[in-house]
Amino acid sequence: MTEVAPIRPDLRHASDHTLLVTFAGEATGAARRQVRQALAILQAEPLSGVTDLHPAYVSLLVSYDPTVADREDVRRQVAERLATADRFNLPDPRVVQIPVVYGGEWGPDLPEVATVSGLSPDEVVREHTSGDYVVCFLGFSPGFPYLGGMPRAIAVPRRSTPRTRVAAGSVAIAGSQTGIYPLASPGGWQIIGRTPLTLFDAQRTPPALLATGDRVTFVKSSGVEFPERGSGAGTPPQAPDGSGAIRVVKPGFQSTVQDLGRPGHAHLGVSACGTADPFSLRVGNWLVGNPEGAAAIEMTLLGGAFAFGGPASIAIAGSDLSPTLDGHPVPLWTAVEVRSGQTLTFGATRGGARCTLCVGGEIAIRPVLGSASTHLTSGLGGLEGRALRAGDVLPLRGPVRAGHHGRVFPAATASRLLRRNELRLVRGAQWEWFTHDSRAALFASSWVVEEDSSRMGLRLRGTPLTAERQGTMLTEGVSLGALQVPGGGQPILSFVEHQTTGGYPQIACVIAADIHRVGQLRPRDEVRFVEVTLGEADAALRELHATLRAAMGVT
């Protein structure tokens, strides 16, 4: 066992719902040990309201629920816990060998890495396989290992514009970092090879092949057969049970099963995920008498058609997708009874991006890591980790809850709370990195949501933002709602399927009270940002919850 030393970190607020704990200015062995110590301490003695821990090279991002935990209390209690580090010992590391096929179609960026390094491709491979690697942490996506110990000779910058898809098993370099993409996902690292090993499988215990502190060796291989993989993280199909079921007649553009998410797994690289519009999910579940986080169907831009195998109580919240029941219009924000055999049909959106269908008794999807929510980027949770398809059957947990027919949430209140033309921001962890002109432009400009936006992140187009220290940042935890700025200067708004860690500077972050509004932004929408203080962010959240309680008649 490795002995530990007291920790004296720097603590600062990264948003109104995250605390950034930094141990050093560069990635040293001592800093890595302190991150591991801090993670172990806070996992062993969880703090009330803390939802996730995001370890990185020299920092630990602490996510918390600001409706439960006071910001300064979180800061004080984290400092107190870390002062007790001498009570913890760290386990001895394992040694794991990773076979890699380098270059060619498996490593398309190997020639560029060689050119930038002033080496031949073979020399890059020899350098890479000679490294003495340690798993500093898992982040970015489920099971993604960030490895320290890479030779300086092949340290090259990440790509200025991330790829929209990197194949599972890709071995990659970004600056002094090397890592392996466990699942197919977007990414901005330089791809030099691929391994056939499965690094993350939610059905496996533990789900991640590697763990923080493991030692890793890369071995050059050839003639390797790569498996046909989905994500390795999906949920097996389920037979209908309960008192009824919903059959998907038409799936719409992107309909998924969502709840309030799976917090608590960021240290494995698994983001909390969940519904893109938690306001509408909570209201819809209240309307039908469900727990606020019960699983529901979330539709995006174009809705589907759903046949009911039994009677049910339903509520439709969020964007107006022109719902009809057997051809008759159905009101939003209202509890409605459905008879056995009826079909509920949705059209294209008339406003925002997403509509939520809640059903009394709850959709009965087997949870993965504690949640039924679908994480499309990794294929985790939901129904086989994917969007719904025609012919899918969703069982209901049942029985149908009675007594809520006609319950209504004020549509005018919902419309006001879901307006999407403006989002409030607090300064992010790297605010000071950006030029004065860029900080001013963030709030002076309108930003257009790009077509290639997703639940992982909304790509925005506007005045390019310039970071004076671009390319020098060590990977650290990413806050939900953070505006990350790649080298091209166009920000990406990290959303519900966001990576748990990232290496682009975070200029600002959407406040907790406005996260649900992000879920209603659609491609080509224009949005403006308004800067608020942390105190104003707290007041906005209190106002939101007071409005909800008043509308629901809750004292």
N, C-alpha and C positions, 0 to 999 in steps of 0.2 A: 504493500500500500504506500502511496505517496503522501508525505507529510505536507501540510498546508500552512500558509502564513496569513496574518490578518490582511484584510482588504481595505484600502482607502481610495475609493474611486471618486470621479467627478460625476455628479448627478444634475441633469437638466431636463426640463420638459420639452419633448419633441412635438407635442400637440396637446389638445385638451383631453386626450385619452391615452397618452403614452408618456413614459418616463425613460430617458436614455441614460444608461449607466456606462461610463467610459473608464477604462482602467489604464490605458497608455496611449501614446501617440503613434506607436508603430507596433507591428505584429512580432512580438518577441515570445520566447517560450514562457517567460514569467507572466506575460499578459494572458496567454492562452490558459495557463493554469488558473489564473484568477477568474477568468470567465467561467471555466468549468466549476470552480468552487462556488461562485455566485449562483450558478444554475442549480447545483446540488442543494445549496442552502435554501433557496426560495422554493424548490420543489418539496423539500423535506418539511418546511414550515410555511405552507401557503398563506398568503395574505387575503383577507376578505376583499372581494371585488376585483382582484387580479385575475384576468382571463387567459393571458398567454405570456410566455417568455421566449424571446427571440435572441438566442446567442449568436455572436459573430466573432471576428478575430480578436478585437480588443474591447468589445462592448456587449451589453445585454439590454435589449429593449423590453420594457415591461409594459404590456397592454393591460388596461383596466376599464371597468365599467364606471363612468363618471356619475351614473345615477345611484351607484352603490357605494363607491369609494371616494373620499375626499382627496383631491390632488396632493395637498401638502401632507396629509396623513400617509399616503402611499410613499411619498419621498422620505419621510421620517422613518417609517417602518422598514423600508428597504435598507436604509443606512444602518439601522439598528441590527437587522439580520446579518448584514455583511460584516459587522464588527465582531461576529461570533464565529468567524471562519476557522479558527483554530480547533473547533470541535469536530470538523469533518475531515475524513480521509478520502482520497480518490482511488478507484480501483486500478489495478495494473492493466496496461493496454493489451489488446489482442493484436495479432499480425495477420493481415488479410492480403492474399495475392490476387491481382486483377489482370487477366489476359486482355490484350488490346491488339486489334488490327489497325495499323497506322496507314494514313494516306489514302489516295484513290477516292472512290466514292464514299468511303467510311470516314475519311479525314480531309475534306475539301480545302481547308485553310492551311494545311501543312506547308505548301509552297510559299504562301504569304508569310507565315511565321518564320520560315527559313530565310526569306529575303530580308525581313526586318531585323532578324538576329545576326545576319551576315554569316550564316551557316548553310550547309547543305541539308536537304531533308533527312538524310540518314544521320547526320550529326545531331539534328534536333531530336530524333527518336532516341539516340544514345544518351543524350542529356536527360530526356524525360524519364527514361527507364532507370537512370542512375540516381534519381532523387530519393531522399529519405523523407517519406511523407508521413504526416500525422493528420487525422481528421480533427480539424479545429472546431467544426460544428456542422450541423445539417440545416440547410435553409434554401431559400429561393423557391423550391418545389418539394413535394414529398420525397424524402430520402436523399436529396442532393448533398453530397459531401464536399465541403470546402477544405482543400488539402494544403497544409503548410509544408515547406521544405523543398519547393521547386527550385532547380538551379537558376541562378540569375541570368545565365547566358541566353535563356529562351523566354525571358519575361517580355511580353509584347502587349500593347494596349488592346482592350476589347474593341469590338466593331463599333463604329460611330452610330450606326443604325441597327437595332436588333433584328434578327430573323424572326419571321412570324411562326416558324416551326423548326425545331431541332429534333432529330430522331432520338428515341430512347437508347440509352447506352453510349451516347456520344461523349468522348473524352475531350476536354477543352481547356484552353488557357485564356486568362484575362489578367494582364499585369503580372504580378508575382504569384497569382493564384492558379491552381489547376483544380479541376473537378470533373464530375461525371453526371450527365443528365439521366436521371432514373426513368423518366417518362417523357413522351413527346410533348414539347411545350415551346413557347417562344423563348428566345434567348439571344444574348449579344456577345457570347464568348467565341473565341477562335477554335474551330473544330479540327483536331489533328488525328482522331482515330475513333474507334468504337469497340465496346466490350459486349460479349453475349450474355453477361451475367444480369440477372434481374435484381435491381437495387432496392426496389420498394414493391411490396405486395400487401395490401391491407388484410388479406386473409391469412397472412403468415404471422407468427409470433416469435420475436418482435417483427413488425412490418418492414423495418429498414435493415438492409444487409449490414450496413456500417453504423457505428455509434461514435459519438464524440470521444476523442482520446485514442481511438484505434490507430495502429500503424498500418500503412499501405505500401505495397510494392507493385509496380507496373511491369508486366512481362510482355515483350513483343511476340505476337502469335500470327500464324497464317493458316489459311484453309479452314477458318472457323465458320460454322454455320450459325447464322443469326436466327433466333426463334421468331415465329410469327407472333407478335405481341399486340394485344390491345394495350391497355395501360397497366395490366397486372393489378389493378386496384379496384375493379368493379364489384358490384353486388350481384350474387346469383339471382336468376329469375325466381319469382315467388308465385305460388298458387294462391288464388283468391281465398280469403277467409272472412270471418266477421258476418255481418248481417246483410251485406250487399257489396256490389263492386261497380266500378266505373270502367267502361270500355272506351278506348280511344278510337273514334271513327276517323277523325282527321287530326294530325298533331299540331298543325300550325307551323310557324317559322321556327321557333325554338321554345318548346314547352318542357318544363322540368319540374320535378318534385323538389320543393324547398321547405326548410324550416328556419329556425333562427341560427343554425350553424353548429359547428363542432369546435368550440374554443378548447384550449388546453393542449394542443399538439404542435404548436409552432416550433418547438425544439426538435421535432422530427421533420420540419419543413412543410407541415400541413397547415394551410391557412384556415381560419374559422369558417369561411365560405358562408353559406346560408342565403336567404332571400336578398334580392337586390333592393327591395323596398320594404324594410321591416315595419314601417308605419302601416302600410296597407295589410300586411300579414296579420299584425296584431289586431287591427280594427276588424278585419274579416273574421278572424277567429272569435272575437268578442261577440260579433253579430250572431253567430251560430252556436255560441255557448261552449266553444272549445278552450283548452288552455292556450295562452297567447302564442306559444311557440309551436303549436301543432303543425304537422306537415300539410302542405297545400300544393296546388298546381300553379306555377308561375309561367305566364305566357309573354312572349316578346314580339312586339310590333304587329304580328298577325296571329290571331287566335285559332284554336282548333275546334273540334266538335266532339262531344262526350255523351255517351249513352249510359243511362243509369239503370242498373239491374235491380234496384230496389228503391223504396222511398228515401228521401234525404232532405235535409235542410242545408241550403247553400247561401253563400254571400259572395258578391263580386266586388272587389275593391281595386283602386289604382286607376290606370288609364282606361278610357272608354273604348272597348273593342266591339261595340254594338251587339251585345249579347241578346240572343233570342232563345226561348224555350218552346220547341215545336212550332217555331215561326212567330211566336208572340214576344214582343220586347220585354226584357227583364231589367228592372232598375238596378243601378249600382248602389252600394252602401246600404243595402237593405237585406234582411233575412227573408228568404223565399223558400217555399216548400216545393219539392220536385216529386212527382209520382213515378212509380216503377214503369220503365219502358220509355220514358221521355228522353229527348235528346237536347242538350244545351249546345248552341252553336255561337261561335264568335267570328268577327270579321277583322278588318284592318283597323289600326289605331286611329282615333280621332284627335289624339293629343300626345300624351307622353309615351314612354317606351314599353311599360310593363303593366300587366293586369294579373291580379291574384284571385284564384278560385278556391275558396275555403268550403269544406264540407263537414257538417256536423258529425261527430264520431271519429273524425280524423282519417286520413289516408294511411294505411298500414304498410309501411315500407320498413324492412329490416334495417336497423341502424348500423352504420359503419363508423367506428370510432366515436360512438355516442350520438350520431345524428343521421337523419334520413336525407339531408341536403345533398344535391347533386353538384359535384365539382367537375365541370365539363373539361377543364384543362387537363386534369389528371385522370379522369374517368373514375372518380371516387364517389361512392354513395348513390343515392337515388335508385333508379331502375337500371341496373347494369352500368351505372356511371355515365349515362348518356341522356340525350333529349328523348322525349317520348316519340313513339312511332305508331302508325295505324295498326290496330289489332292488339296493342298492349292492354292489359287488364290491371287496374289498380284496386286492390281490396280495401274495404273500409273496416276500421276497427270496431265501429258500432258500439252500442245500439244508437239509432238516430236520437238526437237530443230534442226533446219537445219543449214548447213554451217560449220559443224565440221568434216565431213567425211574426213578421211585421216590425221587428226591431230595426231601428234606422239610426245611422250616423249622419250628422248634417253634411250634405254635399258641399255647401259653401265653405264650411270649415276645412273639409278635405281638399278642396280645390286650392284654398289659400296655403295650406301646409305643403302641398305638392308642387307649388310653382317652381319652375326649373330655370328661369332666366337669370337667376342670381344665386351664387353660393358664397358663404362666409368662410374666410380662411384665418388661421393663426400662423405665425411664422414657424417655419420648419427647422429641422436640426442644422441644415447648411445654409440658412438665410444669409449669413454674413459672407458666404462664398461668392455671392452674385454681385454684379456691378450695380451701382446706384440706378443707372438707366434701366437695367433689367428688372429690378425690384419695382420701379415705378411703372414699367410697361405691363407688369403682371396685373395691376389693378386698373390701368388706364385703357387697356385693350379689350375688345371682344374676342372670345375664343370659340372656334368652330369645332364641333365634335366630328372626328373623321369616320369614314365608312368602316375602317378595319378595327373599330373599337369593340370591346367584348366585356364579359364579366370580370376578366382579369385586369383590364385597364382601359380607360378611355383616352385615346390619342387625340390631342388638341392641336389645332393649327392657329397660329397668330404670330405676333412679333417674336422673333427668336430671342431666347433668354441666354445670356452669357455668364458662365461661372468662371471666375478668375483663376480657380484652382481645379478646373476640369481635368479629369484623368488621374488625380492624385488620391482619390478617396478609397479607403478600405471598405469592403462590404460591411454593412450593418443592417439592423432590423428595419423593416419598412412598416410604417403606420398605415392603417386603413384610411384611405382618403388623401394620402400624401401625393403631392405633385413632384414626381421625379423628373429630372431634366437630363436627357442623354446629350451626347456631344453635339448633335444637330440643333439643339436649342428649343425643340418643340416638346412641351411637357407631356407626360403620361400621368393621368390621374389613377392611382392604384385603387382598384375596387375589390369586390368581395372575394374574388379568386386570386387576389394579388399574391406575388411571391412574398414569403415571410422575411426574406432578406434581399438586399440589392446593393449595387455599387454605383448608382447614379445619385448625385446630390439631390436632396429634398428641400426645395425652396420654401414650401408652405404645405399646409394640411387643411382639408375640409373639416369643419367642426362636427362633433358628434350629432348635434341637432339638425344638421343638413345632409347627413349621409343618405337618408331615404330619398332625397331629391335627386341625388346622383343617379339612382336607379331608374328615374324617369327621363333622363337625357337620351336622346336618340340621334343617330347620324344626321348631320347638317344643322342641328340645333346650335344656336349661339348662346353663350353664357358669359356673364361678367362676374368678376371676383371682387369681394369687399373684405378689407382687412378688419379684424376685430381683435381685441385683447383676450387673454385667457379668462378674465373676469366676465367679459361680455359673452364669451362662449358658454360659460356656466349659466349665466342668466337666460340665454336662449334655450338651453336644454330644460331649465326649470319651467320656462314659459310653455315649451312644447308639451311637457308632461301635464302641466296644469290645464292646458287646453283640452288634451285628451281626456283627462279625468272629468272635466266639466261636461264635455260632449257625451260621455258615457254615463253621466250621473253618478260617478264614483266620488265619495267624499274622502 
